[in-house]
Amino acid sequence: MTRTLALAITIFSFSFNLSAQSTPGKDPLGELAGTTSLKWSVIGTESPATGACAVGEAYYTFQRSPAQVVVQQCAGGSWTSRTLPVTNWSTNGKSGVAFGGASYELKSLPPAAPVCKGNVNCLRLASMPDGKTDATTTIYLTR
């Protein structure tokens, strides 16, 4: 009986230590900005970042330092640009980035996902409900 109890405690202790040694916390901004800066396009964006554009097209350039994102969006056939500060967040087992007054959960998607259209680098930014409304925004990015 003592041997069985000791074995059970050892197994439990070993399992607990393994779960405590899980991978370090995610760095969503690092995934979006790389070591310095990365430019992402909304999936389906075909126009260059200058000149004429189509409704729904956008580019997001995430920068690590200072932590910010330059958002270029098509409005009325031409590009508008704004720079917003970005912060990482983590709560309830979820993590992501916050910018422009919204918190977005970051998820990498496989190229086989229909929305990715075969793009190897495919991410989904899904806004988290803010407690005031259930409305959410989803942004699909590739680079």
C-alpha positions in Angstrom: 0.0 0.0 0.0 2.8 2.4 0.9 4.6 1.5 -2.3 1.5 2.2 -4.3 0.9 5.5 -2.7 4.5 6.5 -3.2 4.3 5.5 -6.9 1.1 7.5 -7.3 2.6 10.6 -5.7 5.7 10.3 -7.9 3.6 10.0 -11.1 1.5 13.0 -10.0 4.5 15.0 -9.2 6.2 14.2 -12.5 3.0 15.0 -14.5 2.6 18.3 -12.6 6.2 19.3 -13.4 5.8 18.5 -17.1 2.7 20.7 -17.3 4.5 23.5 -15.5 7.3 23.3 -18.0 5.0 24.2 -20.9 6.2 26.5 -23.6 6.9 30.1 -22.6 4.1 32.7 -22.9 3.2 33.7 -26.5 4.4 36.9 -28.0 1.7 37.8 -30.4 3.4 41.1 -31.4 6.5 39.1 -32.1 4.6 36.8 -34.4 3.1 39.8 -36.2 6.3 42.0 -36.3 9.1 39.5 -36.4 12.3 40.9 -35.1 11.7 44.4 -36.3 8.7 44.9 -38.7 6.5 42.9 -41.0 3.9 44.0 -43.6 0.7 42.0 -43.8 -2.1 42.3 -46.3 -5.7 41.5 -45.8 -6.4 38.3 -47.8 -7.7 39.3 -51.2 -5.8 42.6 -51.4 -4.3 42.9 -54.8 -3.6 46.6 -55.2 -0.2 48.0 -54.4 0.0 50.2 -51.3 0.0 53.3 -53.5 -2.3 54.5 -56.2 -5.9 53.2 -56.7 -7.4 50.5 -54.6 -10.6 48.6 -54.1 -13.0 48.6 -51.1 -11.9 46.1 -48.4 -8.2 46.1 -49.3 -5.8 46.9 -46.5 -2.3 46.5 -45.3 -1.1 46.2 -41.7 2.6 46.9 -40.9 3.4 45.7 -37.4 6.5 47.1 -35.8 8.1 45.8 -32.6 9.8 49.0 -31.4 8.0 51.3 -30.8 5.2 48.8 -30.6 2.8 50.0 -33.3 0.8 49.2 -36.4 0.5 51.3 -39.5 -2.9 50.5 -41.0 -3.4 51.4 -44.7 -7.1 51.0 -45.7 -8.8 51.7 -49.0 -11.4 54.4 -48.7 -13.2 55.8 -51.8 -10.6 54.3 -54.2 -7.5 55.7 -52.4 -5.4 54.7 -49.5 -5.7 56.2 -46.0 -3.1 55.6 -43.3 -3.1 55.7 -39.5 -0.5 54.7 -36.9 -1.8 53.0 -33.7 0.0 51.8 -30.6 -0.1 48.0 -30.1 0.1 46.0 -26.9 0.1 42.3 -26.1 -2.6 40.9 -23.8 -3.3 37.6 -22.2 -6.2 36.4 -20.2 -8.2 33.2 -19.6 -5.8 31.2 -21.6 -6.1 33.4 -24.7 -3.6 36.0 -26.0 -3.4 38.5 -28.7 -2.8 42.2 -29.5 -4.8 45.3 -28.8 -4.9 48.3 -31.1 -7.4 50.9 -32.3 -9.6 50.4 -29.2 -10.1 46.6 -29.7 -8.4 43.5 -28.4 -7.7 40.8 -31.1 -7.0 37.1 -30.4 -4.3 35.9 -32.8 -4.5 32.5 -34.4 -2.2 31.0 -37.1 -4.2 29.1 -39.8 -3.0 26.4 -42.2 -2.6 27.2 -45.9 -5.3 24.6 -46.5 -7.9 26.7 -44.7 -10.3 28.0 -47.3 -9.9 31.6 -46.3 -6.1 31.3 -46.6 -6.4 30.5 -50.3 -3.1 28.5 -50.1 -1.1 31.3 -48.5 1.6 29.8 -46.2 1.6 32.7 -43.8 -2.0 33.1 -42.8 -3.3 34.6 -39.6 -6.7 35.5 -38.1 -7.2 38.4 -35.8 -10.6 38.0 -34.1 -11.8 40.9 -31.9 -12.9 40.0 -28.4 -16.3 41.2 -27.2 -15.8 44.3 -25.1 -18.8 43.7 -22.7 -20.8 46.5 -24.4 -21.7 44.7 -27.5 -21.4 41.2 -29.0 -20.2 42.6 -32.3 -16.8 41.2 -33.4 -14.4 41.9 -36.3 -12.3 39.3 -38.0 -9.2 40.2 -40.0 -7.5 37.6 -42.2 -3.9 38.5 -42.9 -1.1 37.1 -45.1 2.4 38.1 -46.1 
